[in-house]
Amino acid sequence: MSESVSLKDIQNQIKALQEKEAAMIAKAKAEVIKSIREKVAEYHLQPENIFGGSKKTSAGTKKPKMIRYMRGKDEVWAGRGKKPEWCANMSKEELEQYKLDEPVPAE
């Protein structure tokens, strides 16, 4: 590159190329979207056909909290996060005696 080209000239060239790139990407996206819309209409596709799941989400679909440790009915812990007061000072060995064979859903 010759030394007669200024920094401002290079910056202007970069800007022009970026604008050209943005226009080309926008055109390509528009063509892809048009093609997808045609296929969706042709095959009567729904969002769940493409992305899986249901298009409707309802409250309460989260995975239930599972109890992994239990000492009596009211002293339970999922084994995640901060230990509750009843087992906060227990060692791993002491805590193991309260570990359930199979986790159960919290009520």
Number of C-alpha atoms within 10 A of each C-alpha: 4 5 6 7 9 10 10 9 11 11 11 12 12 12 12 12 12 12 12 12 12 12 12 12 12 12 12 12 12 12 12 12 12 12 11 12 12 12 12 15 10 9 8 9 12 13 11 11 12 9 9 9 10 11 11 6 8 8 5 7 7 7 7 11 13 17 19 19 22 19 15 8 6 7 12 20 22 19 13 9 7 9 14 13 9 11 18 10 11 12 9 9 8 11 15 11 11 16 18 13 8 10 14 15 12 12 7
